[in-house]
Amino acid sequence: MSTVNWETRLSEAALSVKPSPIRALLKYTKTPGVISFAGGNPDPAVFPVAEFAEAAQILSREGRDVLQYGATNGYEPLKDYVAKWMAPRMGRETAPDEMLITTGSQEGMDLLCAVLINEGDTIIVEGPTYPGALHAMRNRGARFLSVPCDKDGLRVDLLPSVIEEGRKNGHNIKFIYTIVNFQNPSGATLTAERRAELLKIAEKYDLVIFEDDPYGHLRYEGADVPTIFSMDKERSGRVVYACSFSKILAPGTRVAWIAGDKELINKMVMIKQGTNLCTSVVAQALVYEYCRLGHLDGFLPKIISHYAKKRDAMDAAFRKHLPRNAVFHRPEGGFFFWIQVPGVDSTQLFMKAIEHGVAFVTGPSFYAEPGMGTDFMRTCFTFAQPEEIEEGAKRLAAAIKEL
């Protein structure tokens, strides 16, 4: 038993921090027999194990360099590959000093907040949005203003009034955070028209846009929408773009990247030097070699086909089994369905659903403000198998019926 009174010693940040709402729910998914639609996990059945093992041969060739400390801003061969590979989406090849390799996209969020946010500064977020982002931002002392989303993404038309009212009420707004493609949790994709208007609004009010795009490569139908980064033809530097290998290769690599103005990236590099020195060079080198061998371009069509079938299975199962008043749309890509059952409290439904052997994530977990999203839930279709999706939909419908 510890004799240290930690409550008197902990920092204000440690005293105020709260656990991830999603991870708090995940313990229930470990119950034997529970079908989980909860965590946003890729399907390990399609992980490219053999190809990644082949990529490990880089250790035989370059082990003395790869096993050494690396540059804080990232492994140069990987940065060069990403810059070329992403050029069609970014509108150009980003320069080496415009990119930072991070230990997962979560670190990129934290570093951006570290260099932009003071205690009490405000970030405009979507309602709903990714809880992991809210967690990282809160840890840096941020406050929030939310703008609603619909099936076409962030309601950009509401932004000016939110900005003006927020500034009138003393909010020092630093940036706008948006998940542009197949948003977590809503599955919505921000239209090209709204992206262009968002950039105009950011210019008018002198704000930065944080364009988070972890799912953009996982499109199952329709045409790609240009990134906001590529729309910034003047290279104003006000768009910061983030992406990751977690959803398109494997989350265990913990390799992601963030691109932006070189002055901003340099400040993030200096903050990173004081935290973890550099992202694992071994992980970066393995990812680079995997990509250099051409495996990524061969793997993407396979997982797109694999996940599209699961998306279709969940769509069909929900339409067959959920009550008629359930509201949802079929996402064009990504991992998630966002379901509203009017009048049903998703927190109460969650415990009933666990009794029936199925799990999801409750709606309030995805909002910066308390009391929002009570009758919404997020389900993930990538992890469960097709037969589990059908059975899980039946169980979820039965739980709803009992409330």
N, C-alpha and C positions, 0 to 999 in steps of 0.2 A: 504494500500500500504506500503510495507516494505521500511524503510529508510536506511537499511543496504546495503552497496555495497559488495555483496558476491563475486564478481569477484576478489577483492583484498584480500579476506580472505581464499578462498578455497585452499585446498592442490593441488599439481600438479596432484595427482591421480584423484581427483574430477574434475579438469579442463579438463583432457584428456579423461575421461570415456565417452563412447558412449552407447546409449540404445541398447538392444538386437535387431538385425535386424528382427528376427522372431516375437517378441512381437510387434514391430512397424507395422508389416503387419497384425497382428491378429485383429486390430480394424476394418479392412474391412470385416472380416468374420462375424461381428455382424450385418451387413446389412440384413434386413429381406429377406428371400428367398435364401440366398447364401448357397450353399452346400460347406462345408469346408473340403478340403483335406490337410489343412495347419498344424495346431497344432498336435504334436505327442501325442495325448491324448488317454488313454485307454477308452473303452466303458463303461460309467457308468451303462448301462443296465445290465452288468454282475458283478457289484460290489457285494461282498458277505455281504450285509447289515445285514441280519438276523444272520449269523454266527459271524459277528463282534460284534453285539449286545450281543450275547451269551458270547463272550469273555470278555465283559465288566464286567461280574460277578466277575472277579478278583479284582475289586475295593471293592466289599463287603467283600472279604476274606482278602485282603492285602492292603486295602486303606491307612492305616496309614504309610506304607512304600512307596507305589507307589506314594503318593501325596507329598512325601518329596523330597528334593534335592537328586540327585543320583550321582554315580561315573562318572567322566568325560569320562572314557574309555568305559562306557556302562553298561547296566543292565545285570548282570552276567547270569541269566537264559536264556536270549535271546542269549547272546554270546555263551553259551554252546550249545544251540540248533543249531545255525547257523554253528558252528564248526563241529558238527556231521553231520548235513544235507548236508553240502557242501563238506565233506571229499572225496566222490568219484570224484568230480570235481577238488578238490585241490590236490589230491594225498595223503592227510593225514589230520588229524585233526589239525587245527591251534591252537596254544597255546593261552591262554587268553591275554598274553602280546604282541601277534602278531596281534591283532584285535582291531579296534576302531569303535564303533557305531557312525554314523554321522547323522546330520539333512539333509537327502537327500544326493545323491551322489555329488551334487554341492559343499557341504561343504567339502567333502573329497578331491575334486580337489583343492579347495582353501587352505586347510590345507597342502596338499602335496607341493603346490607351496610356501606356507609361509615358510616351513622348507628347501626347496631346491633352491629357486630362489631369486637371488639378481637382482636389477634393471639392465637391459641390458643382463641378461643371456638368453640362447636360448633353446627352446624346439623344437624337431622334431615332426611334426604332419603329419597326412595323408591329402592328398588333393583329395577329400573334407573331412571335418570332422565336428564334432558337434560344432555349434556356441557358446553354453553355456560354453564349455571348453575353447574356445578361449577367451571368455569374462573374465572368472575367471583368466586365465593365464595372460592376458593383465593387469588386475587389480593389479597383483603382479609384473609388470614391465618386463614381458617376451617378447623376440623377437622370431621369428619363422623361421624355415626352413621346407619346405613342400616336401613330397615324394608322387608321384602319386599313385592312387589305380586303380585296374582293377576288373574284376568279382571275382577274388580270393583274394581280399584284398590288403593290402599294398605291393607295389612293393619292396620287400626286396632286390632284386638284385641291386637296385639303391642306397641303403642306404650307402654302403661304400664310394662311390664317393661324396655323399652329405655331409657325416661326414668330410671327408678329405678336401674337398673344403671349407666347412664352417669353420673348424678350421684354415685353411690357411688364411681365410678372417677375423679372429679375433673373431669368435663366440665361446663363452664358453658354450658348449652344456651340459645340465644337464640331460635330460631324453628324451625318445621316448614315445609318446602318441599314443596308438592304441586302437580302438574299435574292438574287435576281432570277435564278432558274429553278423551277420545281421546289419552291420554298419549303423549308422546314419550319412549321408543320403543314402549311396549307396546300402544298403541291402546286401553288400558282406560279406562273411565269410573268414577269413584268414585261409588258408590251414594248415594242420599239418606240412607239409614240410617247409612252410614259417615260421611258429612259431618256429620250431627248428632252422632254419637258423637265425632268428631274435635274438634268445637267444645267439647263437654263436657270432654274430656280436656285441651284447651288451657286451659280455665278452671280445672280442678282443679289443674294444675301451673303455672299462671301463665305460659303460653307464648304467643307470637305465631304466627299461621298466615299463611304467604305463599301465597295462592291464585293460581296462575299459570294463565291461561285463554286462550292464543292460538288454540285451535282450536274453542272452544265454539260459534261460529256455524256451523260446518261439520258439521252433523248430517244424515246421509243417511237415517236411519230411527230410529224410537223417539221418545220424548218427552224434552224438555229436563229436566234435573235442576236444582233450585234451587241457586244459588250459596251457598257457606258465608257469604259476606258478608251475603246476605239473611237467613240463619238467625240472625244475631246481632241478635235483636230488642231486646236491652238496649243496643245500640250501645256495646259495651264497648271498641271500638277495637282489639281484638286480631286482627282479620282485615284483612290488606292484600291488595288485589285488583289484578291486572295483566292488561291485554289490549293488543292491537296491531292496526294496520291492515295489517301485513305479509302475513298469510295471507288476509285478506278483501278487500283492495284490491290492493296491490302492495308488495313489500318495499323497493323503491327509494325510497319516500316517507320511510322511517325515522321514522315517527310512531307513537307508542304512548302509553299512559297508565297511571298507577298511582293507586289510590285507597285512602285510609286515614284514620286519625285526623289531625285538622288539626295537632296538635302534631308528629307524626312527619313529615307532609308538609312542614311549615315547615322542619324541620331538613334534609330532603332538598333543598329549594329552596336553602338556604344553601350546601350542598355543591356543588350544580350551578352556582351563581354563580361558584364558584372553578374550574370545569372548562371549560364551554363557554358560559357566560352565559345561553344560551337555545337551545332547539331551533329549527332553521331556521323563521323566520316565513313564508318563501315556501312551504315544504313544508306547514306547518300551514294556511295560507290556501288553498292549492290543494285540500287534503283537505277542508277545511270547505266550500268552494264546490261541490265534487263532491257532497258529502253534501246540501248545501242544495238543490241542483237535483234531488234525489231519485234520483240515480244509484245510490247504495249499496243502497238497498232494492230496486232493480230488478236490480242485479248479483248479489246473493247467491243468488237462486233459480237463476240461470244457472250459477254455478260449483258450486253444490250438485249440480245435475243432471249437470254435466260430470264432476265428480270421483266422483260415485256410480257412474257407468258405468265409470270406470277402476278403482275399488275392486272392483267386481264382476268386471271382466276379470282382475285380479290374483288374486282369490280362486279363480275358475274355473281359471286357468292353473296355479296352485300345486296345486290339488286334482287336476288332470289329470297333472301332470308330476313333482312332488316325490315322494320316496320315502314309503312309507306310514307310516314312523315319524316323519315331520316333524310337529311340533305347532304349530298356530297357530289363531287365531280371527279371524273377519271383524269388523273394527272397525265401530262404528255411525257413525263420522265421522272427521274428521281426515285424516292423510296416510299413516299407517304400518301395516305388518304387522310383527309380532315373531315370529320363527320359531325354534324349537328343533329341531335335528337331533341327538338324543342320541348322544354319543360322537364327534361330528365337531368338531374344533377350527376355529372360524370364522376365526381368523387364517391358518391354513394354507389353509383353503378359499378365502379371499379371493384369494390369489395364483393358485390354480388357476382360480378363476372369471374372473380377468382374462385368463388364457390363453384361456379360452373366450369372452371378449368380453362379460362382464357384471360389474357392480359392485354392492356393497351396503356396509353398515357393520357392522363386527364387534362382537359382544356386549360384550366387556370395555370398550369405549369408553364405556359407559353406567353404569358402576359407580364409586362412590367408592373402593372397596377393590380392590386388585389380586387377580387370580385368579378373579374372579367372571364369570359369563356367557360362559364359553369356548365353549359349544356353541349360542349364540344369535346371531342376526343381525337387523338391521333393514333392511326394504326400504320404499321410498317409491313410491307409485303415481301421484302427481299429475303428475310431470314427463314420464315416458315416454308414448308414444302406445300405443293399444290393441294394435296389431300388434307393437310392440316389447315390450310386456308378455308376450305369448304366446311370442315368440322368446326373450326373456330368461329366462323360466321354464324353457324347454327347455335353455338353456345352463347355467343354475344346476344343474339336475338332472344334467346330464352331468358337471359339475365334482364334485358330491357323489359320484357313482358312481365317479369315478377315485380318490378318497381311500381 
